[in-house]
Amino acid sequence: MMNRRQMLTAGAGLMVTGAAARAQTTGLPEAAVMETAATQITPRPTTGPDYNPVVTLNGWTLPYRMNGNVKEFHLVAEPVEREMADGMTANLWGYNGQSTGPTIEAVEGDRVRIFVTNKLPEHTSVHWHGMILPSGMDGVGGLSHKAIPPGKTYVYEFDLVKSGTFMYHPHADEMVQMAMGMMGMFVVHPKDPAFMPVDRDFCIMLNAFDIVPGSYTPRVMTMTDFNLWCWNSRLFPDIDPLVVGLGDRVRVRVGNLTMTNHPIHMHGYDFEVTCTDGGWVPKAARWPEVSIDIPVGAMRAYEFDAVHPGDWAIHCHKSHHTMNAMGHDVPNFIGADKRRVTDMIRKHQPEFMPMGSSGMAEMGMMSMEIPDNTVPMMTGWGPHGPIEMGGMFSVVKVRDGIAPGDYSDPGWYENPPGTEAWEWTGELPDFTRNDNARTKLTPTRG
């Protein structure tokens, strides 16, 4: 349970609006607002059922108050400004100051009462994706209940009958409102703390936008050609790392509200898929993976024991989803000899740099001029040079000596001597075939 003082001090950047504070006298819980894109750490509960709160990358957990035996939350649907990366801010729609909205956490068996205030210029609703609840609370505007008009507050109230990983999003003008960033995670912890315990529990929401470089507002009619692939409306290199202590049991929960599937791949480990949309996977039915495909509108959770120290990449394995703001009409110049045209152009533009003849990696090594309010297509630096990634990418940082509850970035991992790839400067072995055989293959006939 969190009282008013705890709600005000739950994390840096967390505030309560004056209007919401005045509404307290009329029965509304206070509406917490987040102003920072940094990851906020929620303290473990001191009363009620015990659970390990989730860590939402570059996000936060919505505070609640107790009203009798009911947990009360206050969501505010509103236009927001989201810092997607350093130097880029987007005009989005979200909840309580951010997109994606705050994660809602509760415990199996809880009764929740969620006040939803609409500060959008049009009506909205909230669908509690994957949950078992009364039909009238399901949040499909026009079907479950009347849509929430601008300026009005509606109340959703239901029991949490099962634990797992869920989501929330509008089911009113859904195409526009979700394209503008209205979505969030809803985590229900098991009522038995001994069931499926973990030391670290991370939340990632997959979302995507089409924002023209130099502009601020997504194009909502896009169906396939998105140019910004995000985790919690954030882009690498400004997605926070997943900081883990050596020996920790770790869970990663992933929800997908984009227009395509995403194969999430983690380096350095194999893991068990322990939860899907429908609930927990029995131990005998779990399967090992190094990549888990997250379908559209689906949630998956996987777990691993952090026994391998190091910095391990975690990313979507669709190659264009680990790039930022790329154009889809860029010609392919690989193999083209640009020397003559470069000489001609430099007579008029001495700073001209030919690019793309050997691939696009060179873009990650230069500071090229780009339009305002956008980010380079590939960016981010590691301890050994440019990482040449963007979009849906982060790093799992496994370290010895990380204290429980400590999620601060430990810096880059130093590979022990003899465990890092090195340049070979000796003689190369003889090839088993001659040059002709290596360069010209003779087809066989069957």
LINKAQUI-V638718 format. One record per residue. N is the residue number from 1. RES is the residue in three letters. SS is DSSP state (hx for helix, st for strand, lp for the rest). PSI is psi in radians with two decimals (999 if undefined). NEAR is the number of other ideal C-beta (glycine too) atoms within 10 Angstrom. Layout:
BEGIN
n=(N,N)
res=(RES,RES)
ss=(SS,SS)
psi=(PSI,PSI)
near=(NEAR,NEAR)
END
This chain:
BEGIN
n=(1,2,3,4,5,6,7,8,9,10,11,12,13,14,15,16,17,18,19,20,21,22,23,24,25,26,27,28,29,30,31,32,33,34,35,36,37,38,39,40,41,42,43,44,45,46,47,48,49,50,51,52,53,54,55,56,57,58,59,60,61,62,63,64,65,66,67,68,69,70,71,72,73,74,75,76,77,78,79,80,81,82,83,84,85,86,87,88,89,90,91,92,93,94,95,96,97,98,99,100,101,102,103,104,105,106,107,108,109,110,111,112,113,114,115,116,117,118,119,120,121,122,123,124,125,126,127,128,129,130,131,132,133,134,135,136,137,138,139,140,141,142,143,144,145,146,147,148,149,150,151,152,153,154,155,156,157,158,159,160,161,162,163,164,165,166,167,168,169,170,171,172,173,174,175,176,177,178,179,180,181,182,183,184,185,186,187,188,189,190,191,192,193,194,195,196,197,198,199,200,201,202,203,204,205,206,207,208,209,210,211,212,213,214,215,216,217,218,219,220,221,222,223,224,225,226,227,228,229,230,231,232,233,234,235,236,237,238,239,240,241,242,243,244,245,246,247,248,249,250,251,252,253,254,255,256,257,258,259,260,261,262,263,264,265,266,267,268,269,270,271,272,273,274,275,276,277,278,279,280,281,282,283,284,285,286,287,288,289,290,291,292,293,294,295,296,297,298,299,300,301,302,303,304,305,306,307,308,309,310,311,312,313,314,315,316,317,318,319,320,321,322,323,324,325,326,327,328,329,330,331,332,333,334,335,336,337,338,339,340,341,342,343,344,345,346,347,348,349,350,351,352,353,354,355,356,357,358,359,360,361,362,363,364,365,366,367,368,369,370,371,372,373,374,375,376,377,378,379,380,381,382,383,384,385,386,387,388,389,390,391,392,393,394,395,396,397,398,399,400,401,402,403,404,405,406,407,408,409,410,411,412,413,414,415,416,417,418,419,420,421,422,423,424,425,426,427,428,429,430,431,432,433,434,435,436,437,438,439,440,441,442,443,444,445,446)
res=(MET,MET,ASN,ARG,ARG,GLN,MET,LEU,THR,ALA,GLY,ALA,GLY,LEU,MET,VAL,THR,GLY,ALA,ALA,ALA,ARG,ALA,GLN,THR,THR,GLY,LEU,PRO,GLU,ALA,ALA,VAL,MET,GLU,THR,ALA,ALA,THR,GLN,ILE,THR,PRO,ARG,PRO,THR,THR,GLY,PRO,ASP,TYR,ASN,PRO,VAL,VAL,THR,LEU,ASN,GLY,TRP,THR,LEU,PRO,TYR,ARG,MET,ASN,GLY,ASN,VAL,LYS,GLU,PHE,HIS,LEU,VAL,ALA,GLU,PRO,VAL,GLU,ARG,GLU,MET,ALA,ASP,GLY,MET,THR,ALA,ASN,LEU,TRP,GLY,TYR,ASN,GLY,GLN,SER,THR,GLY,PRO,THR,ILE,GLU,ALA,VAL,GLU,GLY,ASP,ARG,VAL,ARG,ILE,PHE,VAL,THR,ASN,LYS,LEU,PRO,GLU,HIS,THR,SER,VAL,HIS,TRP,HIS,GLY,MET,ILE,LEU,PRO,SER,GLY,MET,ASP,GLY,VAL,GLY,GLY,LEU,SER,HIS,LYS,ALA,ILE,PRO,PRO,GLY,LYS,THR,TYR,VAL,TYR,GLU,PHE,ASP,LEU,VAL,LYS,SER,GLY,THR,PHE,MET,TYR,HIS,PRO,HIS,ALA,ASP,GLU,MET,VAL,GLN,MET,ALA,MET,GLY,MET,MET,GLY,MET,PHE,VAL,VAL,HIS,PRO,LYS,ASP,PRO,ALA,PHE,MET,PRO,VAL,ASP,ARG,ASP,PHE,CYS,ILE,MET,LEU,ASN,ALA,PHE,ASP,ILE,VAL,PRO,GLY,SER,TYR,THR,PRO,ARG,VAL,MET,THR,MET,THR,ASP,PHE,ASN,LEU,TRP,CYS,TRP,ASN,SER,ARG,LEU,PHE,PRO,ASP,ILE,ASP,PRO,LEU,VAL,VAL,GLY,LEU,GLY,ASP,ARG,VAL,ARG,VAL,ARG,VAL,GLY,ASN,LEU,THR,MET,THR,ASN,HIS,PRO,ILE,HIS,MET,HIS,GLY,TYR,ASP,PHE,GLU,VAL,THR,CYS,THR,ASP,GLY,GLY,TRP,VAL,PRO,LYS,ALA,ALA,ARG,TRP,PRO,GLU,VAL,SER,ILE,ASP,ILE,PRO,VAL,GLY,ALA,MET,ARG,ALA,TYR,GLU,PHE,ASP,ALA,VAL,HIS,PRO,GLY,ASP,TRP,ALA,ILE,HIS,CYS,HIS,LYS,SER,HIS,HIS,THR,MET,ASN,ALA,MET,GLY,HIS,ASP,VAL,PRO,ASN,PHE,ILE,GLY,ALA,ASP,LYS,ARG,ARG,VAL,THR,ASP,MET,ILE,ARG,LYS,HIS,GLN,PRO,GLU,PHE,MET,PRO,MET,GLY,SER,SER,GLY,MET,ALA,GLU,MET,GLY,MET,MET,SER,MET,GLU,ILE,PRO,ASP,ASN,THR,VAL,PRO,MET,MET,THR,GLY,TRP,GLY,PRO,HIS,GLY,PRO,ILE,GLU,MET,GLY,GLY,MET,PHE,SER,VAL,VAL,LYS,VAL,ARG,ASP,GLY,ILE,ALA,PRO,GLY,ASP,TYR,SER,ASP,PRO,GLY,TRP,TYR,GLU,ASN,PRO,PRO,GLY,THR,GLU,ALA,TRP,GLU,TRP,THR,GLY,GLU,LEU,PRO,ASP,PHE,THR,ARG,ASN,ASP,ASN,ALA,ARG,THR,LYS,LEU,THR,PRO,THR,ARG,GLY)
ss=(lp,lp,lp,hx,hx,hx,hx,hx,lp,lp,lp,lp,lp,st,st,st,lp,hx,hx,hx,hx,hx,hx,hx,hx,hx,lp,lp,lp,lp,lp,st,st,st,lp,lp,lp,lp,lp,lp,lp,lp,lp,lp,lp,lp,lp,lp,lp,lp,lp,lp,lp,lp,st,st,lp,lp,lp,lp,st,lp,lp,lp,st,st,st,lp,lp,st,st,st,st,st,st,st,st,st,st,st,st,st,st,st,st,lp,lp,st,st,st,st,st,st,st,st,lp,lp,st,lp,lp,lp,lp,st,st,st,st,st,lp,lp,lp,st,st,st,st,st,st,st,st,lp,lp,lp,lp,lp,st,lp,lp,st,st,st,lp,lp,lp,lp,lp,hx,hx,hx,lp,lp,lp,st,lp,lp,lp,st,lp,lp,st,lp,lp,lp,lp,st,st,st,st,st,st,st,lp,lp,lp,lp,st,st,st,st,st,st,lp,lp,lp,lp,hx,hx,hx,hx,hx,hx,lp,lp,lp,st,st,st,st,st,st,st,lp,lp,lp,lp,lp,lp,lp,lp,lp,lp,st,st,st,st,st,st,st,st,st,st,lp,lp,lp,lp,lp,lp,lp,st,lp,lp,lp,lp,lp,lp,lp,lp,lp,lp,st,st,st,st,lp,lp,lp,lp,st,lp,lp,lp,lp,lp,st,st,st,st,lp,lp,lp,st,st,st,st,st,st,st,st,lp,lp,lp,lp,lp,st,st,st,st,st,lp,lp,lp,lp,st,st,st,st,st,st,lp,lp,st,st,lp,lp,hx,hx,hx,lp,lp,st,st,lp,st,st,st,st,lp,lp,lp,lp,st,st,st,st,st,st,st,lp,lp,lp,lp,st,st,st,st,st,st,st,lp,lp,hx,hx,hx,hx,lp,st,lp,lp,lp,lp,lp,lp,lp,lp,lp,lp,lp,lp,lp,lp,hx,hx,hx,hx,hx,hx,hx,hx,lp,lp,lp,lp,lp,lp,lp,lp,lp,st,lp,lp,st,lp,hx,hx,hx,hx,hx,lp,lp,lp,lp,lp,lp,lp,lp,lp,lp,lp,lp,lp,st,st,st,st,lp,lp,st,st,st,st,st,lp,st,lp,st,st,st,st,st,st,st,lp,lp,lp,lp,lp,lp,lp,lp,lp,lp,lp,lp,lp,lp,lp,lp,lp,lp,lp,lp,lp,lp,lp,lp,lp,lp,lp,lp,lp,lp,lp,lp,lp,lp,lp,hx,hx,hx,hx,hx,lp,lp,lp,lp,lp,lp,lp)
psi=(2.48,2.18,-3.09,-0.73,-0.72,-0.65,-0.64,-0.42,0.31,-0.40,2.75,2.36,-0.07,2.20,2.90,2.22,2.64,-0.70,-0.71,-0.62,-0.70,-0.56,-0.27,-0.64,-0.34,0.11,-0.18,2.42,2.75,2.58,1.78,2.56,2.41,2.28,-0.07,2.68,0.15,2.63,2.27,2.38,2.15,2.27,2.66,2.51,2.50,-0.19,2.84,-2.96,2.47,2.48,2.80,1.92,2.61,2.79,1.97,2.02,2.20,0.58,-2.83,2.98,2.34,2.19,2.84,2.95,2.73,2.26,1.65,-2.16,0.27,2.34,2.15,2.27,2.77,1.90,2.37,1.98,2.16,2.78,2.45,2.82,2.14,2.17,1.84,-0.50,2.89,2.10,0.02,2.14,2.43,2.52,1.86,3.09,2.47,-2.56,2.33,0.75,-0.12,2.75,2.23,2.85,2.97,2.59,2.39,2.24,2.41,-3.00,2.48,2.27,-0.28,2.61,2.23,2.56,2.01,1.96,2.26,1.97,2.27,1.92,0.34,2.89,0.00,3.02,2.84,-3.12,3.04,2.12,2.31,1.55,2.06,-0.06,2.64,2.04,3.01,2.58,-0.68,-0.16,0.08,-0.29,0.37,1.89,2.30,-0.36,-0.98,-0.69,3.01,2.51,2.68,1.99,2.77,2.39,-0.08,2.79,2.23,2.78,2.25,2.33,2.22,2.87,2.51,1.74,-0.19,2.70,2.85,-2.89,2.15,3.12,2.92,2.56,2.90,2.65,0.95,2.16,0.85,-0.72,-0.80,-0.86,-0.65,-0.61,-0.40,-0.03,0.25,1.78,2.80,2.97,2.63,1.94,2.21,1.98,2.61,2.54,-0.39,1.91,-0.32,-0.11,2.11,0.86,2.56,2.80,-0.56,2.38,1.87,2.58,2.28,2.18,2.16,2.17,2.90,2.66,2.73,1.68,1.99,2.30,2.29,-0.21,3.12,-0.29,2.34,2.62,2.02,-0.20,-0.01,2.38,-0.59,-0.60,1.10,2.60,-0.07,1.94,2.12,2.75,2.04,0.78,0.68,2.60,2.48,2.43,0.30,0.35,2.25,2.64,2.83,1.80,2.22,2.45,2.49,2.22,-0.13,2.57,2.17,2.38,2.40,2.08,2.29,2.23,2.56,1.94,0.64,-2.95,0.18,2.90,2.83,2.00,1.79,2.12,2.35,2.29,2.73,-0.16,2.71,2.76,2.93,2.33,2.00,-0.19,2.43,-3.01,-0.66,-0.22,-2.88,2.47,2.14,2.59,-0.70,-0.29,-0.03,2.68,2.59,2.55,2.86,-0.23,2.46,2.15,2.22,1.86,2.90,2.32,0.35,2.83,2.50,2.57,2.42,2.80,2.65,2.76,2.16,1.41,-0.11,1.82,2.66,-3.09,1.99,2.20,2.53,2.24,2.86,2.43,0.12,2.03,-0.62,-0.22,-0.06,0.65,2.75,2.57,0.72,2.61,2.64,0.01,0.42,2.15,2.74,1.99,0.21,2.20,-0.17,2.41,1.85,0.17,-0.78,-0.80,-0.55,-0.76,-0.71,-0.77,-0.66,-0.31,-0.47,-0.48,1.49,-0.43,0.00,2.34,2.06,2.39,2.68,-0.11,-0.44,0.37,-3.06,0.09,-0.51,-0.39,-0.51,-0.20,-0.09,2.65,1.59,2.58,2.27,2.86,2.78,2.66,0.89,-3.12,2.74,2.70,-0.72,2.37,-3.09,2.32,2.46,-3.00,-0.25,0.20,-2.95,2.40,-0.41,0.79,2.91,-2.92,-2.20,1.35,2.43,-2.96,2.29,2.00,1.80,2.12,2.56,2.47,0.06,2.14,2.62,2.36,-0.05,2.05,0.27,2.56,2.10,0.06,-2.98,2.56,2.39,1.98,2.31,2.65,2.37,0.01,0.24,2.39,2.48,2.88,2.36,2.17,0.07,-2.96,2.53,2.60,2.68,2.49,2.63,-0.23,2.73,2.97,-0.69,-0.76,-0.54,-0.52,-0.26,2.01,2.35,2.08,2.57,2.67,2.32,999)
near=(12,20,10,14,8,13,19,15,12,19,17,12,14,22,16,18,15,8,11,20,14,11,18,15,7,7,10,18,24,21,27,27,19,25,14,15,22,15,23,20,17,19,13,10,16,9,8,12,15,14,22,18,17,21,22,28,19,25,28,27,25,25,27,24,19,14,12,7,7,14,22,20,22,25,23,23,25,20,15,25,14,23,19,27,24,12,13,21,14,23,16,24,28,25,30,27,23,27,30,32,31,25,25,23,25,21,21,18,14,20,15,21,18,24,20,21,22,23,15,23,8,14,19,26,27,26,20,21,22,21,20,10,17,11,9,11,17,19,26,15,19,11,12,18,16,12,21,23,12,12,9,13,15,18,12,24,14,18,14,23,12,15,22,23,25,21,25,27,25,26,20,23,19,16,12,16,23,19,23,23,28,29,26,30,27,25,24,23,24,18,14,14,13,7,11,18,14,17,17,22,24,24,27,26,28,25,27,22,26,17,22,15,18,11,15,15,14,23,14,15,9,16,9,8,9,23,23,28,27,29,29,28,26,27,27,25,20,19,27,21,18,23,21,23,20,15,13,18,15,21,24,23,24,22,30,23,22,23,14,16,15,25,14,23,16,21,14,17,18,11,20,17,16,20,21,17,16,10,12,18,17,8,8,5,9,16,8,10,19,13,15,19,14,20,13,12,14,20,26,22,26,25,19,24,14,24,11,13,18,17,20,20,16,22,25,24,14,15,10,14,22,20,24,27,22,18,10,9,4,10,7,9,15,10,8,13,10,14,10,8,12,13,10,10,15,13,8,7,8,7,7,15,11,16,14,16,14,12,12,17,10,17,18,18,12,10,7,11,5,16,10,10,16,21,23,20,21,24,22,21,13,15,11,10,9,16,19,21,22,28,29,29,24,24,26,23,21,26,17,9,8,21,8,10,14,12,20,11,11,17,10,13,16,10,14,9,6,6,7,9,7,6,4,7,5,5,6,6,6,5,9,7,8,8,8,7,11,10,8,7,7,5,4,5,3,2)
END
